[in-house]
Amino acid sequence: MGRVLIGVGSNSGHRSRLIKKALNLLQREMRIERVSSFVRSAPAEGVSGGYFLNGVVQAKTSLQPASVVKFLQSVEVSLGRPANHPRKQARCIDLDLLFYDGYTIRSKNLVIPHPAALKRWFVVLPLLEIAPRWRDPISGKRLQELAGKNRYCGKEAKAYN
């Protein structure tokens, strides 16, 4: 069984309800171990829509990395996100595979760890809450050590549970 960290977010519709539904659907293929608090953040990187609720889930799964991504996409579609969702549009649900055990994968269709995971405060803060001792497979450093160097970690965030 592989251990995964998954980013969960929503910035349209009934955000907390969609997130709860996503967490329930994830349990079809994963055993959820921990769920972070969710932080409220403004849309970043030119994404349209209202504020985001973002958090992180730690789980175990028997799925291989590419199958995890396909499964996450199927959960998104089942909750109303179009399969061909444009990059900068609002998201009723957004599920990103951030880390899968110690894997580093760089292919046309799959990049692990997620290339922007440690650059986004709304991912780093929830990661620190549930997995501060997790090691980044690229640098070999623990998240708590990397976060001290991350300029976003001092940013104010409102937590929602």
C-alpha positions in Angstrom: 0.0 0.0 0.0 1.3 3.4 -1.0 1.0 6.5 1.2 -0.3 9.6 -0.7 -0.8 13.2 0.1 -3.6 14.8 -1.9 -4.5 18.5 -2.1 -8.2 19.1 -1.9 -9.8 22.4 -2.9 -13.0 24.1 -4.1 -13.8 27.7 -5.1 -17.4 27.4 -6.5 -20.7 26.1 -5.3 -21.1 24.8 -1.7 -17.4 24.4 -1.0 -17.5 22.5 2.2 -20.3 20.2 1.1 -18.3 19.3 -2.1 -15.2 18.7 -0.1 -17.0 16.3 2.2 -18.5 14.5 -0.8 -15.0 14.2 -2.3 -13.6 12.8 0.9 -16.3 10.2 1.0 -15.7 9.2 -2.6 -11.9 9.0 -2.0 -12.6 6.2 0.5 -13.6 3.9 -2.4 -10.0 3.4 -3.3 -8.1 4.8 -0.3 -7.9 4.5 3.5 -7.9 8.1 4.8 -5.5 8.4 7.7 -5.6 12.2 8.3 -7.4 15.3 7.0 -6.0 18.7 7.6 -7.9 21.8 8.6 -9.1 23.7 5.5 -7.8 27.3 4.9 -9.6 30.0 3.1 -7.5 31.6 0.3 -8.0 34.0 -2.6 -7.8 32.3 -6.0 -4.1 32.3 -7.2 -2.4 32.1 -10.5 -5.2 33.8 -12.4 -7.9 31.3 -11.5 -11.4 32.8 -11.7 -14.2 32.4 -9.1 -14.5 33.1 -5.4 -12.3 32.2 -2.4 -10.9 28.7 -2.1 -11.2 26.2 0.7 -8.0 24.2 0.6 -6.6 21.3 2.6 -4.6 18.1 2.4 -5.5 14.4 2.9 -3.1 11.7 3.9 -4.2 8.3 2.8 -3.0 4.8 1.9 -4.0 3.1 -1.4 -3.2 0.0 -3.4 -3.4 2.1 -6.6 -0.3 2.9 -8.5 0.5 6.6 -9.1 -1.0 6.9 -12.6 -4.1 5.1 -11.4 -4.4 7.5 -8.4 -4.5 10.4 -10.8 -7.2 8.8 -13.0 -9.2 8.0 -9.9 -8.9 11.6 -8.6 -10.1 12.8 -12.0 -13.1 10.4 -11.9 -14.0 11.8 -8.5 -13.8 15.4 -9.8 -16.1 14.5 -12.8 -18.6 12.7 -10.5 -18.9 15.9 -8.5 -19.5 18.1 -11.5 -16.1 19.2 -12.8 -15.9 18.7 -16.5 -13.2 16.3 -17.7 -11.8 19.0 -20.0 -11.9 21.7 -17.4 -10.1 24.9 -18.6 -7.0 25.7 -16.4 -8.0 29.2 -15.2 -11.7 28.6 -14.5 -13.3 28.2 -11.1 -13.3 24.7 -9.7 -16.2 23.0 -7.9 -13.6 20.5 -6.7 -9.9 20.2 -7.3 -7.9 17.1 -6.3 -4.2 17.0 -6.8 -1.8 14.2 -6.1 1.0 16.0 -4.3 3.2 13.1 -3.1 3.2 9.4 -3.5 5.6 7.7 -1.0 9.1 8.6 -2.1 8.4 8.5 -5.8 9.7 11.1 -8.2 8.1 10.7 -11.6 8.5 13.0 -14.6 6.6 12.0 -17.6 4.3 13.6 -20.2 1.2 12.7 -18.2 2.4 12.6 -14.6 4.7 14.6 -12.4 5.3 13.6 -8.8 5.9 15.4 -6.5 3.4 18.0 -7.7 5.7 20.8 -9.1 3.9 23.6 -7.3 3.0 21.9 -4.0 5.8 23.5 -1.9 5.3 26.9 -3.5 1.7 27.4 -2.4 1.1 28.5 1.2 -2.4 27.1 1.1 -0.9 23.6 0.5 2.2 24.0 2.8 0.2 25.0 5.9 -2.2 22.0 5.7 0.8 19.7 4.9 2.6 20.9 7.9 -0.4 20.2 10.1 -0.8 16.6 9.2 2.6 15.5 7.8 5.5 17.8 9.1 8.0 14.9 9.1 7.2 13.9 5.5 10.3 13.9 3.4 10.4 15.7 0.0 11.8 13.0 -2.3 13.8 15.5 -4.4 15.7 17.3 -1.6 15.4 14.6 1.0 14.4 17.3 3.6 11.4 17.1 5.9 8.5 19.4 5.1 9.0 21.3 8.4 12.5 22.1 7.4 11.5 23.2 3.9 8.6 25.3 5.2 11.0 27.4 7.3 12.5 28.5 4.0 9.1 29.0 2.3 8.1 32.7 2.1 4.4 31.8 2.3 4.3 30.1 5.7 4.0 33.4 7.6 0.9 34.3 5.6 -2.4 34.7 7.5 -5.0 32.1 6.8 -8.4 31.5 8.3 -8.9 27.8 9.1 -12.2 26.0 8.6 -13.0 22.6 10.0 
